[in-house]
Amino acid sequence: MRSRLVKALSLLLSAIYAADVSAEYGLNMPRGVTDISHSVYDLHMTIFWICVAIGVVVFGVMFYSIFKHRKSKGAVASNFHENTTIEIIWTIVPVIILVVMAIPATKTLVEMYDTSDADVDIKITGYQWKWRYEYLGSGVDFFSNMSTPKEEIYNAQEKNENYLLEVDNELVVPVGKKIRFLITANDVIHSWWIPDFAVKKDAIPGFINESWTRINEPGVYRGQCTELCGKDHGFMPVVVRVVEQSEYDDWLAQKQEEAKAAAELAKLTFTLEEQMERGEKVYATNCAACHQPNGQGIPPAFPSLVGTEIATKLLDKHIEVVVDGVAGSAMQAYGGQLSEVDIAAVITYERNAWGNDTGDNVSAKDIVDYKNK
């Protein structure tokens, strides 16, 4: 019996500490790379050691009293009622401790909520399950989706170092500049969190929360959505690349050129093969999580697209559903999330993949015409 117990414990410990399945394990919060994160860390450690000191004193006195005045040594418990001096002491001492703790905490909170005089303003919107970044006043607006391959998620490939913490479009900001974040959500409550910045704010539909940061060191910093926002909550990473001002200016100019190019792209006509190639990528990024890579969906919550009437016959209805979504369901409105070119491509793909073979080639003009109705 004992040998079986030892063997079971050994197997349990091996499973817990196996290198290939264990996540990063830390006992403390990171110090971070901003002045605010340093203040938060220092405040955390100050309060921690105050609590340790209080615990040592309180439990030390308690254990000493239990040992020194135990019944086996003939100790007799005193019987007394009320002691004004003791009551004053145990009221004043905690008040003093709380004031000592509140002063630095209040100073740090005041700094955290001061979003004035920002150099860059970025609106962050949470969607199920991705982030939208709008650089206010610059015309740059894009979505950031998790880019971890499905093969890693389903254990067909070895997981990489940044498993579930990599995206197709990083948020890029300049080092040493004050960045103001305006954080909201499109559907349900999300939460935007970067540990190294000491920034964690809920993204609430219909409400805008503010936060800010000034990063002292260039690099790539990663975080996640920390609000349980749906079935793909764990697939909603945040990646911020911090660069020098000159590199940031070049990146911003490139994004502005890409936005102009995308507008011009909507005027072009593409072959069915080109639409299928583009649509497959758009589908994999935006639709496969619910409708599955094979289009079979997860009925009844996420209906199948294979051989269904909407995907093979009702083209106008298909466009309406993708552009406007379906009220009261998990189907989002992609009219404000994807370009007309991408919407046309993904609808074309859905109508010609998995044996649907309708031959329909939806153009960006079709989507524009629908929106203008």
ROSEMI-117161 format. One record per residue (C-alpha): residue number from 1; residue in one letter; x, y, z. Coordinates in steps of 0.02 Angstrom, whole numbers, padded with zeros to 5 digits. Example, Ala and Ser with C-alpha at 12.3 -4.5 7.8 and 13.67 -1.06 7.14 Angstrom:
residues 2
atom i: 1 aa: A east: 00615 north: -00225 up: 00390
atom i: 2 aa: S east: 00684 north: -00053 up: 00357
//
This chain:
residues 373
atom i: 1 aa: M east: 00000 north: 00000 up: 00000
atom i: 2 aa: R east: 00139 north: 00120 up: 00048
atom i: 3 aa: S east: 00237 north: 00084 up: -00112
atom i: 4 aa: R east: 00083 north: 00118 up: -00218
atom i: 5 aa: L east: 00057 north: 00284 up: -00128
atom i: 6 aa: V east: 00238 north: 00336 up: -00155
atom i: 7 aa: K east: 00224 north: 00289 up: -00340
atom i: 8 aa: A east: 00064 north: 00389 up: -00360
atom i: 9 aa: L east: 00142 north: 00542 up: -00277
atom i: 10 aa: S east: 00295 north: 00527 up: -00389
atom i: 11 aa: L east: 00186 north: 00523 up: -00545
atom i: 12 aa: L east: 00088 north: 00673 up: -00484
atom i: 13 aa: L east: 00246 north: 00775 up: -00451
atom i: 14 aa: S east: 00316 north: 00725 up: -00620
atom i: 15 aa: A east: 00158 north: 00786 up: -00706
atom i: 16 aa: I east: 00161 north: 00951 up: -00611
atom i: 17 aa: Y east: 00343 north: 00991 up: -00648
atom i: 18 aa: A east: 00357 north: 00918 up: -00823
atom i: 19 aa: A east: 00455 north: 01045 up: -00925
atom i: 20 aa: D east: 00350 north: 01024 up: -01082
atom i: 21 aa: V east: 00184 north: 01063 up: -00999
atom i: 22 aa: S east: 00225 north: 01186 up: -00861
atom i: 23 aa: A east: 00193 north: 01372 up: -00887
atom i: 24 aa: E east: 00310 north: 01510 up: -00829
atom i: 25 aa: Y east: 00306 north: 01510 up: -00640
atom i: 26 aa: G east: 00341 north: 01666 up: -00541
atom i: 27 aa: L east: 00317 north: 01714 up: -00359
atom i: 28 aa: N east: 00308 north: 01902 up: -00382
atom i: 29 aa: M east: 00244 north: 02036 up: -00500
atom i: 30 aa: P east: 00367 north: 02107 up: -00628
atom i: 31 aa: R east: 00456 north: 02271 up: -00595
atom i: 32 aa: G east: 00414 north: 02324 up: -00772
atom i: 33 aa: V east: 00487 north: 02456 up: -00887
atom i: 34 aa: T east: 00391 north: 02615 up: -00841
atom i: 35 aa: D east: 00403 north: 02738 up: -00697
atom i: 36 aa: I east: 00226 north: 02691 up: -00645
atom i: 37 aa: S east: 00265 north: 02505 up: -00646
atom i: 38 aa: H east: 00417 north: 02539 up: -00536
atom i: 39 aa: S east: 00308 north: 02639 up: -00415
atom i: 40 aa: V east: 00178 north: 02500 up: -00412
atom i: 41 aa: Y east: 00311 north: 02368 up: -00380
atom i: 42 aa: D east: 00395 north: 02471 up: -00242
atom i: 43 aa: L east: 00225 north: 02504 up: -00162
atom i: 44 aa: H east: 00183 north: 02319 up: -00172
atom i: 45 aa: M east: 00346 north: 02270 up: -00087
atom i: 46 aa: T east: 00327 north: 02404 up: 00047
atom i: 47 aa: I east: 00153 north: 02344 up: 00094
atom i: 48 aa: F east: 00212 north: 02163 up: 00085
atom i: 49 aa: W east: 00352 north: 02190 up: 00210
atom i: 50 aa: I east: 00240 north: 02291 up: 00325
atom i: 51 aa: C east: 00118 north: 02145 up: 00325
atom i: 52 aa: V east: 00262 north: 02024 up: 00357
atom i: 53 aa: A east: 00320 north: 02129 up: 00506
atom i: 54 aa: I east: 00143 north: 02137 up: 00576
atom i: 55 aa: G east: 00124 north: 01949 up: 00555
atom i: 56 aa: V east: 00290 north: 01914 up: 00641
atom i: 57 aa: V east: 00246 north: 02026 up: 00790
atom i: 58 aa: V east: 00067 north: 01965 up: 00810
atom i: 59 aa: F east: 00102 north: 01779 up: 00790
atom i: 60 aa: G east: 00264 north: 01796 up: 00888
atom i: 61 aa: V east: 00172 north: 01867 up: 01038
atom i: 62 aa: M east: 00033 north: 01739 up: 01018
atom i: 63 aa: F east: 00149 north: 01588 up: 01009
atom i: 64 aa: Y east: 00257 north: 01656 up: 01151
atom i: 65 aa: S east: 00104 north: 01679 up: 01260
atom i: 66 aa: I east: 00040 north: 01504 up: 01220
atom i: 67 aa: F east: 00209 north: 01427 up: 01262
atom i: 68 aa: K east: 00256 north: 01534 up: 01413
atom i: 69 aa: H east: 00086 north: 01532 up: 01497
atom i: 70 aa: R east: 00029 north: 01355 up: 01461
atom i: 71 aa: K east: -00076 north: 01261 up: 01586
atom i: 72 aa: S east: 00055 north: 01125 up: 01612
atom i: 73 aa: K east: 00168 north: 01255 up: 01694
atom i: 74 aa: G east: 00031 north: 01306 up: 01814
atom i: 75 aa: A east: -00020 north: 01467 up: 01726
atom i: 76 aa: V east: -00190 north: 01534 up: 01774
atom i: 77 aa: A east: -00285 north: 01644 up: 01652
atom i: 78 aa: S east: -00319 north: 01821 up: 01710
atom i: 79 aa: N east: -00500 north: 01878 up: 01718
atom i: 80 aa: F east: -00520 north: 02061 up: 01674
atom i: 81 aa: H east: -00647 north: 02169 up: 01583
atom i: 82 aa: E east: -00607 north: 02327 up: 01484
atom i: 83 aa: N east: -00440 north: 02415 up: 01479
atom i: 84 aa: T east: -00447 north: 02592 up: 01410
atom i: 85 aa: T east: -00260 north: 02603 up: 01380
atom i: 86 aa: I east: -00253 north: 02442 up: 01277
atom i: 87 aa: E east: -00406 north: 02492 up: 01177
atom i: 88 aa: I east: -00329 north: 02661 up: 01134
atom i: 89 aa: I east: -00166 north: 02578 up: 01082
atom i: 90 aa: W east: -00246 north: 02446 up: 00969
atom i: 91 aa: T east: -00350 north: 02584 up: 00887
atom i: 92 aa: I east: -00212 north: 02713 up: 00860
atom i: 93 aa: V east: -00075 north: 02593 up: 00802
atom i: 94 aa: P east: -00177 north: 02519 up: 00656
atom i: 95 aa: V east: -00232 north: 02695 up: 00605
atom i: 96 aa: I east: -00050 north: 02751 up: 00598
atom i: 97 aa: I east: -00003 north: 02596 up: 00496
atom i: 98 aa: L east: -00146 north: 02628 up: 00373
atom i: 99 aa: V east: -00096 north: 02811 up: 00353
atom i: 100 aa: V east: 00084 north: 02761 up: 00320
atom i: 101 aa: M east: 00022 north: 02639 up: 00187
atom i: 102 aa: A east: -00106 north: 02760 up: 00112
atom i: 103 aa: I east: 00014 north: 02904 up: 00078
atom i: 104 aa: P east: 00123 north: 02818 up: -00055
atom i: 105 aa: A east: -00029 north: 02723 up: -00123
atom i: 106 aa: T east: -00125 north: 02884 up: -00151
atom i: 107 aa: K east: 00025 north: 02966 up: -00235
atom i: 108 aa: T east: 00043 north: 02819 up: -00356
atom i: 109 aa: L east: -00145 north: 02816 up: -00395
atom i: 110 aa: V east: -00145 north: 03003 up: -00433
atom i: 111 aa: E east: -00002 north: 02975 up: -00557
atom i: 112 aa: M east: -00089 north: 02827 up: -00637
atom i: 113 aa: Y east: -00248 north: 02928 up: -00671
atom i: 114 aa: D east: -00160 north: 03081 up: -00743
atom i: 115 aa: T east: -00185 north: 03057 up: -00932
atom i: 116 aa: S east: -00157 north: 03239 up: -00979
atom i: 117 aa: D east: -00028 north: 03303 up: -01105
atom i: 118 aa: A east: -00010 north: 03140 up: -01201
atom i: 119 aa: D east: 00103 north: 03131 up: -01355
atom i: 120 aa: V east: 00004 north: 02990 up: -01438
atom i: 121 aa: D east: -00180 north: 02946 up: -01416
atom i: 122 aa: I east: -00234 north: 02768 up: -01457
atom i: 123 aa: K east: -00412 north: 02702 up: -01448
atom i: 124 aa: I east: -00418 north: 02517 up: -01403
atom i: 125 aa: T east: -00578 north: 02419 up: -01437
atom i: 126 aa: G east: -00603 north: 02240 up: -01381
atom i: 127 aa: Y east: -00695 north: 02119 up: -01495
atom i: 128 aa: Q east: -00731 north: 01933 up: -01479
atom i: 129 aa: W east: -00587 north: 01890 up: -01494
atom i: 130 aa: K east: -00465 north: 02022 up: -01553
atom i: 131 aa: W east: -00412 north: 02201 up: -01524
atom i: 132 aa: R east: -00437 north: 02354 up: -01634
atom i: 133 aa: Y east: -00310 north: 02495 up: -01624
atom i: 134 aa: E east: -00350 north: 02670 up: -01689
atom i: 135 aa: Y east: -00212 north: 02800 up: -01687
atom i: 136 aa: L east: -00319 north: 02954 up: -01665
atom i: 137 aa: G east: -00285 north: 03095 up: -01787
atom i: 138 aa: S east: -00168 north: 02992 up: -01897
atom i: 139 aa: G east: -00288 north: 02888 up: -02002
atom i: 140 aa: V east: -00208 north: 02725 up: -01944
atom i: 141 aa: D east: -00333 north: 02592 up: -01892
atom i: 142 aa: F east: -00307 north: 02404 up: -01887
atom i: 143 aa: F east: -00355 north: 02243 up: -01799
atom i: 144 aa: S east: -00236 north: 02131 up: -01702
atom i: 145 aa: N east: -00274 north: 01944 up: -01704
atom i: 146 aa: M east: -00184 north: 01799 up: -01621
atom i: 147 aa: S east: -00067 north: 01717 up: -01747
atom i: 148 aa: T east: -00019 north: 01558 up: -01654
atom i: 149 aa: P east: -00041 north: 01416 up: -01780
atom i: 150 aa: K east: -00190 north: 01300 up: -01753
atom i: 151 aa: E east: -00068 north: 01154 up: -01765
atom i: 152 aa: E east: 00014 north: 01210 up: -01602
atom i: 153 aa: I east: -00153 north: 01234 up: -01516
atom i: 154 aa: Y east: -00207 north: 01057 up: -01561
atom i: 155 aa: N east: -00036 north: 00982 up: -01518
atom i: 156 aa: A east: 00008 north: 00937 up: -01698
atom i: 157 aa: Q east: 00166 north: 01044 up: -01682
atom i: 158 aa: E east: 00283 north: 01087 up: -01540
atom i: 159 aa: K east: 00230 north: 01245 up: -01449
atom i: 160 aa: N east: 00346 north: 01394 up: -01472
atom i: 161 aa: E east: 00412 north: 01513 up: -01340
atom i: 162 aa: N east: 00271 north: 01639 up: -01363
atom i: 163 aa: Y east: 00130 north: 01513 up: -01376
atom i: 164 aa: L east: -00039 north: 01604 up: -01375
atom i: 165 aa: L east: 00054 north: 01770 up: -01354
atom i: 166 aa: E east: 00088 north: 01817 up: -01536
atom i: 167 aa: V east: -00015 north: 01923 up: -01656
atom i: 168 aa: D east: -00022 north: 01969 up: -01839
atom i: 169 aa: N east: -00021 north: 02158 up: -01807
atom i: 170 aa: E east: 00075 north: 02226 up: -01657
atom i: 171 aa: L east: 00034 north: 02389 up: -01571
atom i: 172 aa: V east: 00186 north: 02500 up: -01606
atom i: 173 aa: V east: 00228 north: 02650 up: -01497
atom i: 174 aa: P east: 00380 north: 02764 up: -01474
atom i: 175 aa: V east: 00495 north: 02746 up: -01324
atom i: 176 aa: G east: 00499 north: 02887 up: -01197
atom i: 177 aa: K east: 00334 north: 02965 up: -01253
atom i: 178 aa: K east: 00173 north: 02979 up: -01153
atom i: 179 aa: I east: 00044 north: 02862 up: -01232
atom i: 180 aa: R east: -00139 north: 02884 up: -01185
atom i: 181 aa: F east: -00254 north: 02734 up: -01206
atom i: 182 aa: L east: -00442 north: 02754 up: -01228
atom i: 183 aa: I east: -00510 north: 02580 up: -01194
atom i: 184 aa: T east: -00684 north: 02516 up: -01238
atom i: 185 aa: A east: -00770 north: 02361 up: -01311
atom i: 186 aa: N east: -00885 north: 02319 up: -01454
atom i: 187 aa: D east: -00980 north: 02170 up: -01382
atom i: 188 aa: V east: -00942 north: 02105 up: -01207
atom i: 189 aa: I east: -00826 north: 02158 up: -01066
atom i: 190 aa: H east: -00641 north: 02129 up: -01103
atom i: 191 aa: S east: -00486 north: 02187 up: -01009
atom i: 192 aa: W east: -00325 north: 02253 up: -01088
atom i: 193 aa: W east: -00172 north: 02206 up: -00985
atom i: 194 aa: I east: 00016 north: 02227 up: -01006
atom i: 195 aa: P east: 00107 north: 02176 up: -00844
atom i: 196 aa: D east: 00270 north: 02267 up: -00887
atom i: 197 aa: F east: 00176 north: 02432 up: -00905
atom i: 198 aa: A east: 00068 north: 02410 up: -00749
atom i: 199 aa: V east: -00081 north: 02445 up: -00862
atom i: 200 aa: K east: -00240 north: 02342 up: -00840
atom i: 201 aa: K east: -00407 north: 02419 up: -00887
atom i: 202 aa: D east: -00578 north: 02344 up: -00919
atom i: 203 aa: A east: -00648 north: 02371 up: -01094
atom i: 204 aa: I east: -00834 north: 02399 up: -01069
atom i: 205 aa: P east: -00962 north: 02421 up: -01210
atom i: 206 aa: G east: -01030 north: 02599 up: -01215
atom i: 207 aa: F east: -00900 north: 02663 up: -01093
atom i: 208 aa: I east: -00722 north: 02727 up: -01114
atom i: 209 aa: N east: -00588 north: 02697 up: -00984
atom i: 210 aa: E east: -00426 north: 02796 up: -00990
atom i: 211 aa: S east: -00249 north: 02743 up: -00948
atom i: 212 aa: W east: -00075 north: 02793 up: -01000
atom i: 213 aa: T east: 00105 north: 02739 up: -01004
atom i: 214 aa: R east: 00279 north: 02801 up: -01043
atom i: 215 aa: I east: 00397 north: 02658 up: -01084
atom i: 216 aa: N east: 00580 north: 02679 up: -01041
atom i: 217 aa: E east: 00653 north: 02533 up: -01138
atom i: 218 aa: P east: 00627 north: 02477 up: -01319
atom i: 219 aa: G east: 00570 north: 02298 up: -01343
atom i: 220 aa: V east: 00421 north: 02185 up: -01365
atom i: 221 aa: Y east: 00300 north: 02169 up: -01219
atom i: 222 aa: R east: 00157 north: 02045 up: -01207
atom i: 223 aa: G east: -00005 north: 02032 up: -01113
atom i: 224 aa: Q east: -00180 north: 01960 up: -01128
atom i: 225 aa: C east: -00364 north: 01993 up: -01106
atom i: 226 aa: T east: -00397 north: 01962 up: -00921
atom i: 227 aa: E east: -00587 north: 01961 up: -00924
atom i: 228 aa: L east: -00682 north: 01800 up: -00959
atom i: 229 aa: C east: -00755 north: 01860 up: -01125
atom i: 230 aa: G east: -00812 north: 01700 up: -01211
atom i: 231 aa: K east: -00752 north: 01533 up: -01277
atom i: 232 aa: D east: -00592 north: 01604 up: -01356
atom i: 233 aa: H east: -00547 north: 01715 up: -01208
atom i: 234 aa: G east: -00377 north: 01629 up: -01196
atom i: 235 aa: F east: -00340 north: 01670 up: -01378
atom i: 236 aa: M east: -00341 north: 01860 up: -01362
atom i: 237 aa: P east: -00160 north: 01916 up: -01333
atom i: 238 aa: V east: -00090 north: 02092 up: -01327
atom i: 239 aa: V east: 00080 north: 02127 up: -01405
atom i: 240 aa: V east: 00162 north: 02299 up: -01399
atom i: 241 aa: R east: 00322 north: 02340 up: -01492
atom i: 242 aa: V east: 00415 north: 02491 up: -01421
atom i: 243 aa: V east: 00536 north: 02575 up: -01543
atom i: 244 aa: E east: 00638 north: 02734 up: -01562
atom i: 245 aa: Q east: 00546 north: 02888 up: -01624
atom i: 246 aa: S east: 00622 north: 02882 up: -01800
atom i: 247 aa: E east: 00572 north: 02700 up: -01822
atom i: 248 aa: Y east: 00397 north: 02739 up: -01758
atom i: 249 aa: D east: 00380 north: 02883 up: -01883
atom i: 250 aa: D east: 00429 north: 02766 up: -02026
atom i: 251 aa: W east: 00306 north: 02632 up: -01967
atom i: 252 aa: L east: 00165 north: 02760 up: -01952
atom i: 253 aa: A east: 00199 north: 02826 up: -02127
atom i: 254 aa: Q east: 00198 north: 02647 up: -02195
atom i: 255 aa: K east: 00031 north: 02611 up: -02111
atom i: 256 aa: Q east: -00042 north: 02770 up: -02185
atom i: 257 aa: E east: 00016 north: 02716 up: -02358
atom i: 258 aa: E east: -00061 north: 02544 up: -02331
atom i: 259 aa: A east: -00227 north: 02626 up: -02286
atom i: 260 aa: K east: -00224 north: 02724 up: -02448
atom i: 261 aa: A east: -00178 north: 02568 up: -02547
atom i: 262 aa: A east: -00323 north: 02473 up: -02468
atom i: 263 aa: A east: -00443 north: 02608 up: -02525
atom i: 264 aa: E east: -00377 north: 02594 up: -02702
atom i: 265 aa: L east: -00388 north: 02404 up: -02693
atom i: 266 aa: A east: -00577 north: 02414 up: -02675
atom i: 267 aa: K east: -00587 north: 02484 up: -02852
atom i: 268 aa: L east: -00504 north: 02332 up: -02931
atom i: 269 aa: T east: -00582 north: 02171 up: -02996
atom i: 270 aa: F east: -00510 north: 02003 up: -02944
atom i: 271 aa: T east: -00524 north: 01830 up: -03020
atom i: 272 aa: L east: -00612 north: 01691 up: -02927
atom i: 273 aa: E east: -00444 north: 01608 up: -02889
atom i: 274 aa: E east: -00375 north: 01770 up: -02815
atom i: 275 aa: Q east: -00533 north: 01792 up: -02711
atom i: 276 aa: M east: -00523 north: 01614 up: -02647
atom i: 277 aa: E east: -00341 north: 01635 up: -02594
atom i: 278 aa: R east: -00375 north: 01798 up: -02503
atom i: 279 aa: G east: -00540 north: 01738 up: -02432
atom i: 280 aa: E east: -00462 north: 01582 up: -02357
atom i: 281 aa: K east: -00342 north: 01690 up: -02255
atom i: 282 aa: V east: -00481 north: 01806 up: -02198
atom i: 283 aa: Y east: -00589 north: 01657 up: -02150
atom i: 284 aa: A east: -00449 north: 01574 up: -02051
atom i: 285 aa: T east: -00419 north: 01733 up: -01952
atom i: 286 aa: N east: -00598 north: 01790 up: -01920
atom i: 287 aa: C east: -00720 north: 01647 up: -01947
atom i: 288 aa: A east: -00637 north: 01479 up: -01916
atom i: 289 aa: A east: -00644 north: 01494 up: -01726
atom i: 290 aa: C east: -00834 north: 01479 up: -01730
atom i: 291 aa: H east: -00878 north: 01398 up: -01897
atom i: 292 aa: Q east: -00725 north: 01282 up: -01892
atom i: 293 aa: P east: -00590 north: 01269 up: -02028
atom i: 294 aa: N east: -00698 north: 01142 up: -02121
atom i: 295 aa: G east: -00852 north: 01253 up: -02118
atom i: 296 aa: Q east: -00953 north: 01128 up: -02016
atom i: 297 aa: G east: -00980 north: 01248 up: -01871
atom i: 298 aa: I east: -01039 north: 01195 up: -01698
atom i: 299 aa: P east: -01230 north: 01190 up: -01714
atom i: 300 aa: P east: -01340 north: 01263 up: -01650
atom i: 301 aa: A east: -01232 north: 01406 up: -01583
atom i: 302 aa: F east: -01121 north: 01415 up: -01738
atom i: 303 aa: P east: -01213 north: 01349 up: -01892
atom i: 304 aa: S east: -01131 north: 01251 up: -02031
atom i: 305 aa: L east: -01087 north: 01338 up: -02195
atom i: 306 aa: V east: -01075 north: 01178 up: -02295
atom i: 307 aa: G east: -01218 north: 01155 up: -02418
atom i: 308 aa: T east: -01332 north: 01273 up: -02323
atom i: 309 aa: E east: -01457 north: 01385 up: -02412
atom i: 310 aa: I east: -01375 north: 01547 up: -02357
atom i: 311 aa: A east: -01204 north: 01491 up: -02419
atom i: 312 aa: T east: -01261 north: 01419 up: -02585
atom i: 313 aa: K east: -01416 north: 01517 up: -02640
atom i: 314 aa: L east: -01461 north: 01675 up: -02543
atom i: 315 aa: L east: -01316 north: 01788 up: -02590
atom i: 316 aa: D east: -01398 north: 01950 up: -02532
atom i: 317 aa: K east: -01438 north: 01872 up: -02364
atom i: 318 aa: H east: -01260 north: 01805 up: -02351
atom i: 319 aa: I east: -01191 north: 01981 up: -02377
atom i: 320 aa: E east: -01314 north: 02052 up: -02250
atom i: 321 aa: V east: -01265 north: 01926 up: -02116
atom i: 322 aa: V east: -01078 north: 01956 up: -02137
atom i: 323 aa: V east: -01092 north: 02146 up: -02146
atom i: 324 aa: D east: -01227 north: 02176 up: -02013
atom i: 325 aa: G east: -01214 north: 02020 up: -01906
atom i: 326 aa: V east: -01363 north: 01932 up: -01827
atom i: 327 aa: A east: -01446 north: 02016 up: -01679
atom i: 328 aa: G east: -01461 north: 01908 up: -01524
atom i: 329 aa: S east: -01329 north: 01784 up: -01584
atom i: 330 aa: A east: -01141 north: 01764 up: -01579
atom i: 331 aa: M east: -01127 north: 01821 up: -01761
atom i: 332 aa: Q east: -01038 north: 01988 up: -01758
atom i: 333 aa: A east: -01059 north: 02129 up: -01884
atom i: 334 aa: Y east: -00900 north: 02130 up: -01989
atom i: 335 aa: G east: -00948 north: 02285 up: -02090
atom i: 336 aa: G east: -00844 north: 02393 up: -01974
atom i: 337 aa: Q east: -00708 north: 02266 up: -01943
atom i: 338 aa: L east: -00655 north: 02211 up: -02117
atom i: 339 aa: S east: -00627 north: 02307 up: -02278
atom i: 340 aa: E east: -00748 north: 02288 up: -02422
atom i: 341 aa: V east: -00613 north: 02189 up: -02513
atom i: 342 aa: D east: -00593 north: 02065 up: -02371
atom i: 343 aa: I east: -00781 north: 02047 up: -02346
atom i: 344 aa: A east: -00805 north: 02010 up: -02531
atom i: 345 aa: A east: -00661 north: 01885 up: -02527
atom i: 346 aa: V east: -00723 north: 01789 up: -02375
atom i: 347 aa: I east: -00901 north: 01778 up: -02442
atom i: 348 aa: T east: -00833 north: 01716 up: -02608
atom i: 349 aa: Y east: -00730 north: 01587 up: -02515
atom i: 350 aa: E east: -00876 north: 01526 up: -02411
atom i: 351 aa: R east: -00984 north: 01507 up: -02567
atom i: 352 aa: N east: -00854 north: 01405 up: -02660
atom i: 353 aa: A east: -00763 north: 01304 up: -02524
atom i: 354 aa: W east: -00805 north: 01134 up: -02448
atom i: 355 aa: G east: -00900 north: 01079 up: -02603
atom i: 356 aa: N east: -01020 north: 01228 up: -02609
atom i: 357 aa: D east: -00951 north: 01272 up: -02783
atom i: 358 aa: T east: -01078 north: 01408 up: -02827
atom i: 359 aa: G east: -00957 north: 01498 up: -02942
atom i: 360 aa: D east: -01008 north: 01665 up: -02864
atom i: 361 aa: N east: -00871 north: 01797 up: -02865
atom i: 362 aa: V east: -00924 north: 01937 up: -02749
atom i: 363 aa: S east: -00838 north: 02104 up: -02781
atom i: 364 aa: A east: -00796 north: 02246 up: -02663
atom i: 365 aa: K east: -00920 north: 02353 up: -02762
atom i: 366 aa: D east: -01059 north: 02232 up: -02712
atom i: 367 aa: I east: -01019 north: 02264 up: -02530
atom i: 368 aa: V east: -01009 north: 02452 up: -02556
atom i: 369 aa: D east: -01177 north: 02450 up: -02645
atom i: 370 aa: Y east: -01255 north: 02352 up: -02502
atom i: 371 aa: K east: -01188 north: 02474 up: -02373
atom i: 372 aa: N east: -01255 north: 02622 up: -02473
atom i: 373 aa: K east: -01432 north: 02553 up: -02481
//
